[in-house]
Amino acid sequence: MRYNEHYLILNNCIAMTIAQEFIKKLQEATGKEPLPKKFWEDYSDHERSPTFQDVLSQYAEYCKTLSQSQKDWFSKVFWDQVKAYGTPIIEAREDGQSEVYFLFPRAKLSESVDNPGAKKELYLQGDFHGYGSTLKDTQELTQLPRTDIMWRSNTMPRDALVTYYYVQLEPKYGNKKATDFYGDVAYQPPSFFPVKQSEIPADKPPAKTQEELQVADALFNGSWYGLALMSSLDDIANAKDGVVYLSEDPKAYYVKGMQQQATLPQDIDLTNLEEKLENVEFKQTVLAITSKAGHTRPNSVLIDEFSNYHKIYDSKSSFFRVDPDKDLSDLGLPVENTDLGTFFSDLRNKARVSLVSKDDKILDYPVNPEDLSKFSRSIHVFAPPGDADLDQAVIIHDGNYYLLGNTAERMKQLLSENTAVIFIAPEDGIEAEAKAKGVEFSATDALEGMGTRTVDLKYRVDEYAGFIHNELLPELVKRGIKIPDDPDKRVLVGSSLSGTASIYMGMSHPEWFGKVVAQSPSIDNRIKIEEIMNAGKKQPSPEIFLSCGTLECPAHAKNLNLPFAEELAEYLNVELHSYPHGHQMEGWSPQLVEEALPALGLSLQAKGSLKPADVATSKSTDSAEMTESFEKSRVKSSEQVISQQSDEELLASRQTTQQYKAAIKQINDDSTPAADSAKEQQDDDESSFTP
């Protein structure tokens, strides 16, 4: 079948595959000066619809005879097209999966110090490829011969949600497992209980020192700095760590510890500087300048500047849906370039009340948000006005992350309005409080940014549970927010560390908390669960919704959450709900509202509901069964809606332009009653934020 037979006319427009679009653009740029030879001139004789792999192969072949200046010119055409589409490039396959192409400009790589004249090596980090390892067969991007393109492709399940970023490292760090960098922290034991085994397994690697862990953390998580305006400093003595201050006139920067400002290159564009502070590409440009001058630490982490979505709470990480026919906007995530200060300020205005705590006592929220660092926790409560008795209360740990997943907005759309939703988040002051109370952090928890979360969720979980029940909830009642006394109407919610802590608090105090949602519980504080086991409690007292991502396993993310969740499910005698994603809020937030809370019997809105997420459920299973389940996960795509089309149309529907995808999305929207009712419900509730 020739390529032109794969065009499909829809609404009077011609749809082309991404590969065909690339070919078209590259052909338009050639056949004239400075490249008189036409790109892929015999393209029409191709026996099948070309893939993006074919485009790359032909691109490398075309570059064989080009001069360096011609290559540079042609490279710009290619990367402009990549930027127009966004990365990664995703193609639907006939077997229900997708082929995903990761692309990175080789010119952006730093020169190797250990191997002069060569570039550093480039590795993917993320849910599908793994964290904290540098395996060449599964993580390394290699150079497309004779080009400026670093690339690799992977076949992925089409219903997966994937997070990724890049690290550039010296060759000496190449082809190493996570245990080589993190030691026993990355080791999978034969069983997760008991936590401290009487006999050390022969294959268990030794523990790393705190200094070694800090080196590994710098390699894989980078040395990150924020950007700020120089005018925000009234005195350079007040400069903060981890911030590069910029001025437009004169073009200069300042980092804490410098004797004076340093000049920036005159060719750097600083117009509309305030708007550029959160721009990913601009930030990388500035940090390349400051690190070269020795004023900021060299950064091994590289951001994918062509990505369609960067996480607003983790700017180094990109995120995408593997299904090319589904849009990220369907997940209801915040706009990517949202200013965090504005985001939380808007939420405070919508909350019924915002509070803080210090030494486990409740205080009013500070007038100046910058004073938050003086307190141990921030608390945002969404509840209806008035002092009527409430039907239910949902208490969410790691509250700021859930808020960034638009969880409050999701609650508003689905739960009964007679609900209190309480978001609790640790603040910087909690570490000092913990140390004053005698907490000694482990080597891993002493790493930058780790200690804040571990205080309530690992070291002082009992005190934290007591704070919620004895201090926070009574204070809310005093303020007219009548939290129900019935434990079955109180739900604890947490993910990762807070998922494990939620199970422990619910099982320790079923008289306080009758229901628990634990999403991707962490092994790091599992000793708390062991305390319950040793106390002889074989059955969970609260009702537990346990879930985990199918990518959270040694085969993919190189972490242990999935095998741990399987073991937990067996011990707790509960069902394990598995979803096609990694350790990420983009998966947890939709599933919390659309799956977990309804499954626990919470009171919902009288009309409509959000469309449920794709989910496979299973009891504790072995790795082979989980892999098979992962491969066979349901795919709710536009193919199901247009299943009566001919085979040729169905093929074309998998290979669409953005315009064609928009048309298919409209077909889906028009044919889904749940979507209609959710839209009506959203319109009805537009003027009120009450969950």
URMOQUI-V213705 format. One line per field, one symbol per residue. burial: I if it has 24 or more other ideal C-beta (glycine too) atoms within 12 Angstrom, else O. A space follows every 50 residues. Layout:
burial: ???
This chain:
burial: OOIOOIIIOIOOOOIIIIIIIIIIIIIOIIOOOOIOOOIIOOIOOIOOII IIIIIIIIIIOIIOOIOOOIIOOIIOIIIOIIOOIIIIIIIIIOOIIIII IIIIIIOIIIOOOOOOOOIIIIIIIIIIIIIIIIIOOIIIIIIIOOIIII IIIIIIIIIIIIIIIIIIIIOOIIOIIIIIIIIIIIIIIOOIOOOOOOOO OOOOOOOIOOOOIOIIIIIIIIIIIIIIIIOOOOOOOOIOOOIIIIIOOO OIIIIIOOOOOIOIOOOOOIOOIOOIIIOIIIIIIIIIIIIOOOIIIIII IIIIIIIIIIIIIIIIIIIIIIIIIIIIOIIIIIOIOIOIOOIIOOIIOI IIIIIIIIOIOIIOIOOOOOOIOOIIIIIIIIIIOOOOOIIIIIIIIIII IIIIIIIIIIIIIIIIIIIIIIIIIIIIIIIOIIOOOOIOIOOIIOIOOI IIIIIIIIIIIIIIIOIIIOIIIOIIIOIOIIIIOOIIIIIIIIIIIIII IIIIIIIIIIOIIIIIIIIIIIIIIIIIIIOIIOOOOOOIIIIIIIIIII IIIIIIIIIIIIIIIIIIIOIIOIIIIIIIIIIIIIIIIIIIIIIIIIII OIIIIOOOIIIIIIIIIIOIIOOOOIIOIIOOIIIIIIIOIIOOOOOOII IIIIIIIOOIIOIIIOIIOOOIOOIOOIOOIIOOIOOOIII
